[in-house]
Amino acid sequence: MGNRLSQIATRTGDAGTTGLGDNTRVSKNHLRVHAMGDVDELNSHIGVLLCETLPPAVRDLLVEIQHQLFNLGGELSIPGFELLKAEAVIALDEALADHNEQLPRLQEFILPAGNRAASQAHICRTVARRAERAVVALGVEETLKETPRQYLNRLSDLMFVLARVLNRMNGGDDVYWKSERMAQGGDAE
């Protein structure tokens, strides 16, 4: 991997370019930089979620996810490099199954709301979706491995499930969408 930073304000980006891990320079508006930024933002939002009171298993899972997102960011910063392994996707699949098993089946749509921890998990979900879109866009232009896209897809699903889990802490519940159609009893058009 590239050199460790010892100086933060290098001024090398003043012209609108940034350095990648392979020492190439690209525009700060490059699709790769957008993807890296969205993954970094997602990791930061998970850091905010970790400030909340969380069940220990959820906290441990989120800390591991932060490490994997750092791997993903590193992989994105070095074209052709692989840091995020397929096992990370499998771990998300297992966490999804474990946490989803304890939840009641959804009968209607829910709003991205509830307690603060659940609401922050919903923010993480939406940022994960944006990061996934950025990785997909980059993959149209450049060859990428499948694991980053799969990881972000699973992670957004997991954040939705975790929001539901967190809303149930201390006896809470999801916040349901009040659909006019549902209120009228069905598929009235």
Number of C-alpha atoms within 10 A of each C-alpha: 10 11 8 6 8 7 6 6 8 9 8 11 14 8 9 11 16 19 16 17 17 14 12 12 14 16 14 16 11 13 19 25 22 18 24 23 17 22 26 19 16 24 24 14 19 21 15 14 21 18 10 13 13 15 11 9 9 17 16 12 13 19 15 14 19 19 13 20 23 18 17 24 23 20 21 26 22 19 16 12 15 16 17 22 14 13 11 18 21 14 16 21 16 13 20 19 13 11 15 17 11 9 13 8 8 9 7 10 12 14 12 21 19 21 17 15 23 26 20 23 29 23 22 27 28 18 21 26 21 19 26 24 17 21 25 18 15 19 16 9 10 14 10 19 14 12 18 27 21 16 27 26 19 22 23 23 18 23 23 23 23 23 25 27 22 26 22 16 15 7 7 13 14 20 15 15 12 12 12 10 11 12 8 9 9 10 7 8 4
